[in-house]
Amino acid sequence: MRQLLFLLLGFLSGIAVSVAAVSADELPTVSTPSAFSTSNDGGQVFTDDNSPQAMRAAKRHLYLPTKTPTPTEGVRWPTRNVKIYMDTNDHALQVAFRGAVRAWNKTGAVHLKWVRNEDQADIIARDGSLSNNDSTPVGYSTAQLGSTSTQYNPDTHSLIQARSTLDATHLDYTSRQFRTEVAEHELGHALGLAHAPEYMHSVMIPRNVKTGITKLDRRTIRQLYNVTE
């Protein structure tokens, strides 16, 4: 009888522990939109976000084209008016980012507008170290020169926020045109474009960027944002 009582108490305590292990913080909530964070270097992290940008992204399911001249990430901004914030004091990178913004605006698909408040921004343009190997030849790989991470709502396919980073160390001795083309590549990711195959004539090829935004890129971004020719 005593052994049976001990077994029963042990069973009940086991239930109590398992129930207590599920805290209120772990329970899903309806009010907070869920989102995935991704980067063009790979990887995916599940997060929760209740920012105004996340609430906007959760409002409606976006239409996306099934076929485009160059690949897309399968996500885009819920508006064609996209706010961008400059988070670098490096003059050369500022020039590159501003040139890239002008170039994407010329496609007529989106209107990137600079804002002074980071909290209001959809895209953050910044500098950062992307490689620990200082002996890497400058311009060899776009992945070592720039990187973009994005957060999006998987249910609506709507972007919430993007951060595009350029590595000043590896871009120091490159030309102004080349730095702008790398910035165009990274902002392309921030707008919803994926890496293009090496054989394509596109600013979105992952290595040795040799061109700015091309006709293929222009057609793709306009189709992605439902802008008719």
C-alpha positions in Angstrom: 0.0 0.0 0.0 2.8 2.4 0.9 4.6 1.6 -2.4 1.4 2.3 -4.3 1.0 5.6 -2.5 4.6 6.6 -3.4 4.0 5.6 -7.0 0.8 7.7 -7.1 2.5 10.7 -5.6 5.4 10.4 -8.0 2.9 10.2 -10.9 1.0 13.3 -9.8 4.2 15.3 -9.2 5.4 14.4 -12.6 2.2 15.8 -14.1 2.6 19.0 -12.1 6.2 19.5 -13.3 5.2 18.9 -16.9 2.4 21.4 -16.7 4.4 24.0 -14.9 7.1 23.7 -17.5 4.8 25.4 -20.0 4.9 29.0 -19.0 2.6 31.8 -20.2 5.4 33.3 -22.3 5.5 30.1 -24.4 1.8 30.1 -25.2 1.0 31.4 -28.7 -0.9 34.7 -28.9 -3.3 36.0 -31.5 -2.4 39.7 -31.3 1.3 39.3 -32.1 2.1 38.6 -35.8 4.6 35.8 -36.4 7.5 36.4 -38.7 10.5 34.8 -40.2 14.0 36.4 -40.3 16.2 35.4 -43.3 19.4 36.5 -44.8 20.8 36.2 -48.3 23.6 34.1 -46.8 21.0 31.5 -45.7 19.4 30.6 -42.4 16.0 31.2 -41.0 14.9 32.2 -37.5 11.3 32.3 -36.2 10.4 35.5 -34.3 7.5 37.4 -33.0 7.0 41.1 -33.7 4.3 43.6 -32.7 5.8 46.7 -34.4 3.7 48.9 -36.6 5.5 47.5 -39.6 4.6 43.9 -38.5 1.0 44.9 -38.0 0.9 46.4 -41.5 2.4 43.3 -43.0 -0.2 41.1 -41.4 -3.2 42.9 -42.9 -3.6 41.3 -46.2 -2.2 38.5 -48.4 -0.1 39.9 -51.2 -0.4 38.8 -54.8 3.0 37.6 -56.2 3.8 36.7 -59.8 4.5 33.0 -60.4 7.2 33.6 -63.0 9.6 36.6 -63.4 12.7 37.2 -65.6 15.0 36.8 -62.6 14.2 35.0 -59.3 12.4 36.6 -56.4 12.3 35.6 -52.7 8.6 35.2 -52.8 8.0 38.3 -50.6 7.7 42.0 -51.1 6.6 45.2 -49.3 2.9 45.7 -48.9 3.4 49.2 -50.3 5.4 50.7 -53.1 6.4 53.6 -50.9 9.3 52.2 -48.9 11.2 54.1 -46.1 14.9 53.8 -45.7 17.3 55.0 -43.0 21.0 55.7 -43.3 22.9 54.1 -40.4 26.5 54.7 -41.5 28.9 57.6 -41.2 31.1 56.3 -44.0 30.9 58.9 -46.8 31.7 56.4 -49.6 29.0 54.0 -48.4 26.5 56.8 -48.1 27.2 57.8 -51.7 26.8 54.1 -52.7 23.5 53.7 -50.9 22.1 57.0 -52.2 23.1 56.1 -55.8 21.4 52.7 -55.4 18.2 54.2 -54.1 18.1 56.5 -57.1 18.7 53.6 -59.4 15.9 51.5 -58.0 13.5 54.5 -57.9 14.1 54.9 -61.6 12.6 51.5 -62.3 9.2 53.0 -61.5 8.3 50.0 -59.4 9.0 51.4 -55.9 9.7 54.8 -54.3 12.4 54.6 -51.7 12.4 57.6 -49.4 15.0 58.5 -46.9 13.8 59.1 -43.3 15.6 60.5 -40.2 13.9 58.2 -37.7 15.2 54.6 -37.6 12.0 53.4 -35.9 9.9 54.6 -39.0 12.2 52.9 -41.5 11.4 49.7 -43.5 15.0 49.3 -44.7 18.2 50.1 -42.7 21.3 50.9 -44.8 24.4 50.4 -42.7 28.0 49.4 -42.6 29.6 46.4 -40.8 32.3 43.8 -40.9 31.3 40.8 -43.0 34.5 38.7 -43.1 37.3 38.0 -40.7 39.7 37.2 -43.6 41.4 40.5 -44.4 43.4 38.8 -47.1 40.4 38.1 -49.3 40.7 39.9 -52.7 38.5 42.9 -53.0 35.5 42.3 -55.2 35.9 38.6 -55.3 32.6 37.7 -53.7 29.5 39.8 -53.3 28.7 37.9 -50.1 31.9 39.3 -48.5 31.1 42.9 -49.6 27.5 43.1 -48.6 24.7 41.3 -46.9 21.0 41.7 -46.4 18.7 40.2 -43.7 15.0 40.5 -44.0 12.0 39.9 -41.7 8.7 38.9 -43.3 5.2 37.6 -42.5 5.0 34.0 -43.9 1.2 34.1 -44.0 0.9 37.2 -46.2 4.3 37.1 -47.9 4.8 40.7 -46.8 8.2 42.2 -45.8 8.4 43.7 -42.3 12.0 45.1 -42.2 15.3 44.7 -44.0 18.8 45.5 -43.1 21.4 45.9 -45.9 25.0 46.0 -44.8 28.1 47.0 -46.8 31.6 46.1 -45.6 33.7 49.4 -45.8 37.0 47.6 -45.3 36.6 45.4 -48.5 35.0 48.3 -50.5 37.6 51.0 -49.6 39.7 50.6 -52.7 37.0 49.9 -55.2 35.5 52.5 -57.6 32.4 54.6 -56.8 30.5 52.8 -59.5 31.3 49.3 -58.2 30.3 50.3 -54.6 27.0 51.6 -56.0 26.4 48.3 -57.9 27.0 46.3 -54.7 24.6 48.6 -52.9 22.0 48.0 -55.7 22.5 44.3 -55.3 21.8 44.4 -51.5 18.8 46.7 -51.9 17.5 44.3 -54.5 17.4 41.7 -51.8 15.7 44.2 -49.4 13.0 44.7 -52.0 12.3 41.0 -52.5 14.7 39.9 -55.2 16.7 36.6 -54.9 20.2 35.7 -56.3 20.2 35.3 -60.1 22.0 32.5 -61.9 25.6 33.4 -62.9 24.7 33.3 -66.6 22.0 36.0 -66.3 22.6 39.6 -67.1 21.5 40.9 -63.7 22.7 43.0 -60.8 21.5 40.1 -58.6 24.2 37.5 -59.5 26.0 36.5 -56.3 29.6 36.9 -57.4 31.6 39.5 -59.2 28.9 42.2 -59.7 29.8 43.6 -63.1 26.6 45.5 -63.9 24.0 47.8 -62.4 20.3 47.2 -62.6 19.5 45.7 -66.0 16.3 45.4 -68.1 15.7 42.0 -66.6 15.9 43.4 -63.1 13.6 46.3 -64.1 11.0 43.9 -65.5 11.2 41.6 -62.5 10.8 44.4 -59.9 7.9 45.9 -61.8 6.2 42.5 -62.1 6.8 41.9 -58.4 5.1 45.1 -57.4 2.3 44.8 -60.0 3.4 47.7 -62.1 2.2 47.4 -65.7 4.5 48.5 -68.5 
